[in-house]
Amino acid sequence: MTSTAARYDTPVTIAPVLRYAILFIIAGGVLIPLIATALGGFKSLGELRVNPFGLPSQWEWTNYWEILSSSRYWQLMGNSLIIAVLTVILTVAAAAMAAFVFVHVRFFGATFLLNYLLLGLMFPAATAILPLFIKIRDLGLLDTYWGVVLPQVAFGLAMSILLFRNYFRQMPKDLFEAAVIDGCGYFRFFWYVILPLSRPILATVAVIVFVHSWNNYLLPLVVLNRDTLYPWPLGIMVYQGEYSTDWNLILAFITLTILPAIIMFFAAQKHIVAGLTAGSVKG
């Protein structure tokens, strides 16, 4: 009887160990490159070549200080921030309103229109870079922030609408029925009921869109010509010469420029949860 109980208890004890082992491996795959990048910024170029992953024998704080004290760095960060914030605001606003319409408004062709929008998930911006460049040029948006922001919004709407729609569909229908009985219209219901209860999905979509815009390289490279408008991914070219590359400065630069995305993720992490609508129609 004892051996039988032990046999049944074995999966219960092994499963948590296996789960934590998998999580540990995944976390290591994410953290090791980040730590190696941050440590590489503290090394000299010669030490980086012979010791790319170990601790620095001599901490070169001047690498980070040289970047932080440069006005060029802050200009690049400002450009990236402007582009990312505009992209987040427009994408979240348009996607939330569109998803609300698809969930609560019945009209002819709604399913066809939704499927048409979701086709955007199959085509990344790189596949349409040539016609996209021609259209941006015809609209006179070359070498402007809007030439980067508007295409990013267009290509980010499909995923954002899908996330918002799935979240809105899980909300209790009693909320809408109660709002209609109280004389609340669609716009007021969306603004005063849906949005306050949608902070988790708002934070999730905002973080996804922000990180995608913050790390975008191809579209700004094609659209922007003036280096005064370059975001940070294009600013890496400053440290690349014709015959040599300052990899230690590049690693320090990357470490400093990915910090805003990491900080934004941790700031919004507490909101990325489910179940805020639980109990909202009780009583």
C-alpha positions, 0 to 999 in steps of 0.5 A: 500500500505504501509503495502504491501511494509513493508511485502516485505521488511521484508525478506530483513532485516531479512536475514542479521541478520540471516546470521550474527547470524549463522556466529557468532555461527560458529565463537564462536564454533571455537574461544571459544575452542582456547581461553579456551586453551590459558587461561588454559595455564596461570592457575595452575593445581588446578585452571584449575580443578575448573575454566576451562573456566574463566579468571585466578585468577593469571596469571601463565606466568611460564607455557609458559616460561617453554616450550619456554625455553626448548630445547625439544620444539624447537626440536619438532617444528623443526621436525614438520616444516621439515616434513610439509614443505617437504610434502607441497613442494612435494604435491603441485608440484606433484598435480599441474603438474598432474592436468595440465596434466589432463586438457590440455593433452588428452590421452587414459585412462585419465578419468580412471586414474583420477577416480582411483586417486580420490578413495584416497578420500574414504580411510584415512591413518588410514585404511591402517596403517598396510600395510603402515607400512610394505611397509615403513619397506621394503623400509627402511624408518622407523624412518626417516622423509621420512617415514612420508613425502611420505605417507602424500604426497600420501594420500594428492594427491587426494584432491590436484589434485581435487582442482587444476584441478577444478581451472585450468579448469576455466581458459580461454582457450584463454590463452592456444591458445595464448601460442601455437600460440606464440610457447610456449610448455606445460612446459613453459605454465605451468611455466610462465602462469599457475603458476603465475595465480594460487597463490590463489589455490597454497596458499589454497592447501599449507595451507590445506596440511601444517595444515594436516601434522602439526597436524598428530599424527597416522603416526608419532607414527607408523613410528618414534621410536626415540624421537629426530625425534618426531613432536609436537603431539607426544611431548605432551606425555612428560607432561603425567605421569603414575599417573598424567597429567600436563594439564595446561602445555599441554594447554600451549604447544598446544597453542604455537604449533598451532600458526604456522598453524594460522600464515600461514593461515593469511599470505596466506589469502589474496591470497585465492581469486578467479578471478585472471585470470579475464581480463588476455586475454583482449586487 
